[in-house]
Amino acid sequence: METKPPSNKKELQSLLGKVNFLRRFISNLSGKTKVFSPLLRLKKEQEFRWNEEH
């Protein structure tokens, strides 16, 4: 799936929703997406920063 990196929390939530739709075809999905957890917990005043780790 080709897509641009999310630029904010809302876009990340949308991306994860799309990926979750395909969860039955992706083994260990929760382990593969746990790296996004800190970004999902950001407060409004905190900066959303996508980096190579993600």
Secondary structure, DSSP 8 states (H G I E B T S, - for coil): ------SSHHHHHHHHHHHHHTGGGSTTHHHHHGGGHHHHT--TTS-----TT-
